[in-house]
Amino acid sequence: MFVNKTTCQLSFDASAIPTREFRSLKMPLNVSREEVFTSYEHEVKKLRRLGKEWRLTDSQIDEIINSSFQFVQQQHIQTENVKSSNDKIATESIRSFYSFRLIIRLVVVAFFTLTVACLCITYHKPTHNLAVRNVQELIYPVMKCLRRITLPIVKALPSVTGNFFA
């Protein structure tokens, strides 16, 4: 078998072997290096045996094996190019999905935090006293700010205050 040690490439001309004899080797994703090399060695031996049956010389068999791996390498490069362009699209959609999930999660956590805080202030007397004591001095500035914020709305929609009797 001829292997180019500088590039570590082997290749194969698919037209050299009839399609009924050509079987692609499918390896599971979680295999060790030793298993891959053992499987590779087994497949190369099968190719050599088949070449001998067809009465090919060793150099012809080496050429077929080398051209097979060039073919596989080209297919791999083409597949990787397609995958990389699809990965960019998939990555963007995955990011937006996870961003949306994060926002929803933050809203839900904030809602539950406020609910628990309101329940504690309402039903737990020491917490209620603490909240009233610390918030009491902020009531006037907050109401003044709220009034300033709502003035443009009141000016634009005077009917909102139509039922107000002062």
N, C-alpha and C positions, 0 to 999 in steps of 0.2 A: 504494500500500500504506500502511495506517495502522499506525503503531507508537507506542505510548505511551512517550515518552522518559523519563518519571520512573520508571516501573517496568520498562521494557524487556521488556514482555510482549506476546506475540501469541497468538491463540487460534483455535480451529476447532471447529465443530459437526460431529461425525462423521456425523450424519444428513443433512447437506446434500449430501454426495457419496455416490453409490451405492458399495457395498462393492467391486464389481468394478473401480471406478476408483481406489479408495483404496488406496494402497500405502505401507507404512511405510518410511521411509528408515533403513537400518541402517548405522551408521558404525563402522569399526574403532576400537579403543581408542587406537591410536597414530597419530592424524592431527593435522596442524597446524591452527592457527586459521584460516589462509588457506584450507585445503582445506574446512573446515567452512563458512566463509562462502560460498565458491564453490558448494558443494553446496546450501546454503540458498538462495542466489540462483537457482540453476537450478530448484530445486523450486518456488519462488514464481512464477517465470516460467511453469512448467508449469501451476500452478494458475490463473494469470491467463489463459493461453491457453484452458484448459478452461472457465473462466468466460465468456470471450468466445464460445466455441462454443455454450454453453448460453444465450447472449444475456442475461447478467447485467450489471448496471451496475457501474461501478468501485466505488461505495460498497458494493454487495452483496458484491463480491469481497473488498474490504478487511475487511468484517465477518466473512466466512467465514474469512479468514486469521487475523484476531484471535481469533475464537472457537476456532480449531484450536489455537492456542498456549496458550490457557487450559485447554483439555482436556488437552493434553500436560503442562502444568505440574501440574495436579491429579493426573494419573497418576504423574508423577515424585515428587510429595510423598508419595503413598500408598506407592509403591515404596520410597522412602527410609525411611519409618516402619517398614515391615516389615523392611527390611534392618538398621536400627539395632537392633531387638529381637533379630533373629537373630544379629547381630554380637556382642551381649553374651554370648549362650550360646556362640557359637563361640570368642570370646576367652577365656572361662573354661576351656573344654576344651583350647584350645591352650596356655594357661598351665600347666595341670596336666600336659599331655603333655610340655612342655618342662622342667618341674620334675622330672618322673620321669626324663627323659633325662639331665638334669644330675646327679641323684643316682646313676644307674647309671654314668655316665661317671666320677664321683668315686670310686665304689667300685672300678671297673676300674683307674683310675690308681693308687689306693692299693695295690691288690693287686700290680700290676706293680712299683711302687716297692719294696714290701716284698720281693718275690721277688728283684729285682736286688740289694737290700741284703744279703739272706741269702746269695745266691750270692757276692757280693764278700767278705763276712766269712768264708765257708767256704773259698773257693779262692784268695783273694789274701792271702798271708802278712802284708804290712805292714798291710792293713786289719784283719785278724784281730787282730794285736797291739794296734793302736789301740783297737779295740772292747773287747777283754778288759781292757786297762789302765784304760779309762774306765768300764766297766760293773761292774767287780769290786767297787768300794766301794758300789754300789747293790744288790747281791744280797741282803744281809741285810734292809734296810728293805723291799724289795719283797716278799720272802717273808713277813715279819712282817705286812704289810698284806694279803697274799693269805690268810694264815691267819685273820685277823680277819674278812675278808669271807666265808670259807667256814664259819665256826663256826655260824651259824644253820642252814646246810644239814646239817652233821654232827649237830647236835642234833635236827633234824627227822627225819633219816633215819640212825639209828645203824647200820643194816645196811651202809651204804657203807663203814664202817671195820671191818667184821667180819673181814675177811681180813688185817688189818694186825697184824703181829707185831712188837712193839717190845720 
